[in-house]
Amino acid sequence: MNVRFIKAASDELDGAIRYYDGQRPGLGEEFRTEVDAALDRIEFWPNAWSRASNEARVCKTKRFPFGVVYCSDEDEIVVIAVMHLHRRPGYWKKRMRDLDP
């Protein structure tokens, strides 16, 4: 299955990696590994995670307070946000309007 990040989600991921690297060298890579593990779980069980909206689901990382918000169909997973779970819930919903049909 193809995994595609929208630009805003990719920017969030990069920003979080930079933030964690600033906290401790190498921690950003550990965060990236956690996000990759969440993506692996999503690919294996795309419909298993909690609904965040009618179209989107969220898979939480295990070690960091982040969730991967995504939409999926049989061919593709589109990552809408890599969101901090304790800040601005729902901010990513406006991004749903920009998805390709």
Secondary structure, 3 states (H helix, E strand, C coil): CEEEECHHHHHHHHHHHHHHHHHCCCHHHHHHHHHHHHHHHHHHCCCCCEECCCCCEEEECCCCCEEEEEEECCCEEEEEEEEECCCCCCHHHHHHHHCCC
